[in-house]
Amino acid sequence: MNFPFLNNLKNEDKDQAIKHLISNSMPSHDFFILISLSILLATLGLLINNITIIIGSMLVTPLIYPLLSLSLGMSILDFKLIIKSLYTIIKSVAIGIILATIITIILGDGKNYLLNPLINQTEINFLIYFIIALISGFAASFSMIKPKLNERLTGVAISVALIPPISIIGIGMAQLNWETIRSSLIILSLNIIGIVLSSTVTFISMKLNKHKSTTAKAIKKEEKIIEKES
């Protein structure tokens, strides 16, 4: 695959983008603090049915970064990066579900949130969710590598809506509502698969496999920072 608009970047720009991506996707304390805050905001926003707070939670979350680093790892066959990214994603989802469950048990008002259409969706078009994730994955990976478009990642994070499904799973756990848990798990899985799939294809098209040494050096640098935190 050779698309000119994906290959019109200098190697220096690609190296800088890779360093930025890895720096923001490593499992640091700060990363998980932001994940926790975004989950708490999203859960509270869902419980009171406030769309503004839900959107705010998606602005806070850094969860798009480990998905992109997973795609980068797959595109250049860097198994160390793949494992680290999977660890960060799985731990983020686990923390999110636990926090959402706890906050719903403590503060949830069954009379209010049981009627929230965002939590209890009856008709879900999973194909549309998957297509949105594919488009969002391309937009995220494209804007990540392009220096002038990097700030667009915020908009992508909102469009793909990774955090609300995690919060809704936690709310479903607190409710013991298995249909809510099932549908939200499917939506979350489709989002993750769609983003990773399209981002991997984009990174392969950008020929980032030629920058494996940059990736390895960036990972080592971030590992040292995390070690100091610990």
C-alpha positions as CSV (number, residue, x, y, z in Angstrom):
1,M,0.0,0.0,0.0
2,N,1.4,3.4,-1.0
3,F,-0.6,6.5,-0.3
4,P,1.3,9.8,-1.1
5,F,-0.5,11.8,1.6
6,L,0.7,9.3,4.2
7,N,4.3,9.4,3.1
8,N,5.0,13.1,2.8
9,L,6.6,13.5,6.2
10,K,10.3,13.9,7.1
11,N,11.9,11.1,9.1
12,E,12.6,13.6,11.9
13,D,8.9,14.3,12.2
14,K,8.1,10.6,12.4
15,D,10.7,10.0,15.1
16,Q,9.3,12.9,17.1
17,A,5.8,11.6,16.8
18,I,6.9,8.1,17.9
19,K,8.6,9.5,21.0
20,H,5.5,11.6,21.8
21,L,3.2,8.6,21.4
22,I,5.3,6.3,23.6
23,S,5.8,9.0,26.2
24,N,2.0,9.3,26.6
25,S,1.2,5.6,26.5
26,M,3.4,4.1,29.1
27,P,1.8,2.8,32.4
28,S,3.0,5.6,34.7
29,H,1.3,6.8,37.9
30,D,0.2,10.0,36.1
31,F,-1.4,8.0,33.3
32,F,-3.6,5.9,35.7
33,I,-4.5,9.0,37.7
34,L,-5.9,10.6,34.6
35,I,-7.7,7.4,33.7
36,S,-9.3,7.3,37.2
37,L,-10.4,10.9,37.0
38,S,-11.9,10.5,33.6
39,I,-13.8,7.4,34.7
40,L,-15.1,9.1,37.8
41,L,-16.3,12.1,35.7
42,A,-17.9,9.9,33.1
43,T,-19.7,7.7,35.7
44,L,-21.0,10.8,37.6
45,G,-22.1,12.3,34.3
46,L,-24.0,9.2,33.4
47,L,-25.6,8.9,36.8
48,I,-27.0,12.4,36.5
49,N,-27.5,12.2,32.7
50,N,-25.3,15.3,32.1
51,I,-23.7,15.1,28.6
52,T,-21.4,18.0,29.3
53,I,-19.7,16.1,32.1
54,I,-19.5,13.0,29.9
55,I,-17.7,14.9,27.2
56,G,-15.4,16.5,29.7
57,S,-14.4,13.0,30.9
58,M,-13.4,12.1,27.3
59,L,-11.2,15.2,27.2
60,V,-9.3,14.1,30.3
61,T,-8.6,10.5,29.3
62,P,-5.3,9.5,27.7
63,L,-6.6,6.0,26.8
64,I,-6.3,6.6,23.0
65,Y,-2.5,6.6,23.4
66,P,-1.9,3.0,24.4
67,L,-4.3,1.9,21.7
68,L,-2.1,3.8,19.2
69,S,1.1,2.4,20.7
70,L,-0.4,-1.1,20.4
71,S,-1.0,-0.4,16.7
72,L,2.6,0.9,16.4
73,G,3.9,-2.2,18.0
74,M,1.9,-4.4,15.7
75,S,2.9,-2.4,12.6
76,I,6.7,-2.7,13.3
77,L,6.5,-6.1,15.1
78,D,7.8,-4.8,18.3
79,F,6.6,-7.4,20.8
80,K,7.9,-5.5,23.9
81,L,5.7,-2.5,22.9
82,I,2.7,-4.7,22.2
83,I,2.9,-6.3,25.6
84,K,3.3,-3.0,27.4
85,S,0.4,-1.5,25.5
86,L,-1.8,-4.4,26.2
87,Y,-0.9,-4.3,29.9
88,T,-1.8,-0.5,30.0
89,I,-5.1,-1.1,28.2
90,I,-6.2,-4.0,30.3
91,K,-5.2,-2.3,33.6
92,S,-7.0,0.9,32.6
93,V,-10.2,-1.0,31.8
94,A,-10.0,-3.0,35.0
95,I,-9.5,0.2,37.1
96,G,-12.3,1.9,35.2
97,I,-14.8,-0.9,35.8
98,I,-13.9,-1.2,39.5
99,L,-14.2,2.6,40.1
100,A,-17.4,2.9,38.2
101,T,-19.0,0.1,40.1
102,I,-17.9,1.5,43.5
103,I,-19.1,5.1,42.8
104,T,-22.4,3.8,41.5
105,I,-23.0,1.7,44.6
106,I,-22.1,4.6,46.8
107,L,-23.9,7.5,45.0
108,G,-26.2,5.9,42.4
109,D,-29.9,6.7,42.6
110,G,-31.7,3.8,41.0
111,K,-34.8,5.9,40.2
112,N,-32.7,8.3,38.0
113,Y,-30.1,6.3,36.2
114,L,-32.3,3.3,35.3
115,L,-34.1,5.7,32.9
116,N,-30.9,7.0,31.3
117,P,-31.0,6.0,27.6
118,L,-27.2,6.1,27.4
119,I,-27.0,3.4,30.1
120,N,-29.9,1.3,29.0
121,Q,-29.9,1.3,25.3
122,T,-32.4,-1.0,23.8
123,E,-31.4,-0.9,20.1
124,I,-27.7,-0.8,19.3
125,N,-26.3,-0.8,15.8
126,F,-22.9,-2.5,16.4
127,L,-21.9,-2.1,12.8
128,I,-22.1,1.7,13.0
129,Y,-20.0,1.6,16.2
130,F,-17.4,-0.4,14.4
131,I,-17.3,1.9,11.4
132,I,-17.0,4.9,13.7
133,A,-14.0,3.2,15.5
134,L,-12.3,2.4,12.1
135,I,-12.6,6.1,11.1
136,S,-11.5,7.3,14.5
137,G,-8.5,5.0,14.4
138,F,-7.4,6.4,11.1
139,A,-8.0,10.0,12.3
140,A,-6.1,9.4,15.5
141,S,-3.1,7.7,13.8
142,F,-3.0,10.2,11.0
143,S,-3.1,13.2,13.3
144,M,-0.6,11.7,15.7
145,I,2.1,11.4,13.1
146,K,1.3,14.7,11.4
147,P,2.9,17.5,13.5
148,K,0.4,20.2,12.6
149,L,-2.6,17.9,13.4
150,N,-1.5,16.6,16.7
151,E,-3.9,18.7,18.7
152,R,-6.8,17.1,16.8
153,L,-6.4,14.0,19.0
154,T,-8.7,15.6,21.6
155,G,-11.5,15.6,19.0
156,V,-10.8,12.0,18.1
157,A,-11.0,11.0,21.8
158,I,-14.5,12.5,22.0
159,S,-15.7,10.9,18.7
160,V,-14.6,7.3,19.6
161,A,-16.0,7.5,23.2
162,L,-13.8,4.9,24.9
163,I,-14.5,5.9,28.5
164,P,-18.3,5.9,28.7
165,P,-18.7,2.2,27.8
166,I,-16.2,1.3,30.6
167,S,-18.3,3.4,33.0
168,I,-21.5,1.8,31.8
169,I,-20.0,-1.6,32.4
170,G,-19.3,-0.6,36.0
171,I,-22.8,0.8,36.4
172,G,-24.2,-2.4,35.0
173,M,-22.1,-4.4,37.5
174,A,-23.6,-2.3,40.3
175,Q,-27.1,-2.9,38.9
176,L,-26.4,-6.5,38.2
177,N,-27.8,-5.7,34.8
178,W,-26.2,-8.3,32.5
179,E,-27.7,-6.9,29.3
180,T,-26.2,-3.5,30.0
181,I,-22.8,-5.2,30.7
182,R,-23.0,-7.3,27.6
183,S,-23.9,-4.5,25.2
184,S,-21.3,-2.2,26.6
185,L,-18.6,-4.8,26.5
186,I,-19.3,-5.4,22.8
187,I,-19.2,-1.6,22.1
188,L,-15.9,-1.3,24.0
189,S,-14.4,-4.3,22.2
190,L,-15.6,-3.0,18.8
191,N,-14.1,0.4,19.6
192,I,-10.7,-1.1,20.6
193,I,-10.5,-3.5,17.6
194,G,-11.6,-0.8,15.1
195,I,-9.1,1.7,16.4
196,V,-6.2,-0.7,16.5
197,L,-7.0,-2.3,13.1
198,S,-7.2,1.0,11.2
199,S,-4.3,2.6,13.1
200,T,-2.1,-0.5,12.3
201,V,-2.9,-0.2,8.6
202,T,-2.1,3.5,8.7
203,F,1.2,3.1,10.5
204,I,2.2,0.3,8.0
205,S,1.3,2.6,5.1
206,M,3.5,5.3,6.7
207,K,6.4,2.9,6.7
208,L,7.1,3.3,10.4
209,N,8.9,-0.1,10.5
210,K,12.0,1.9,9.4
211,H,11.9,3.6,12.8
212,K,12.2,0.5,15.1
213,S,15.4,1.9,16.7
214,T,13.7,5.1,17.6
215,T,10.9,3.1,19.2
216,A,13.3,1.0,21.2
217,K,15.1,4.0,22.6
218,A,11.9,5.8,23.5
219,I,10.7,2.7,25.4
220,K,13.9,2.5,27.4
221,K,13.8,6.1,28.2
222,E,10.2,5.9,29.5
223,E,11.0,2.7,31.5
224,K,13.8,4.6,33.3
225,I,11.3,7.4,34.2
226,I,8.7,4.9,35.5
227,E,11.4,3.1,37.6
228,K,12.3,6.4,39.2
229,E,8.6,7.0,40.0
230,S,8.5,3.6,41.7
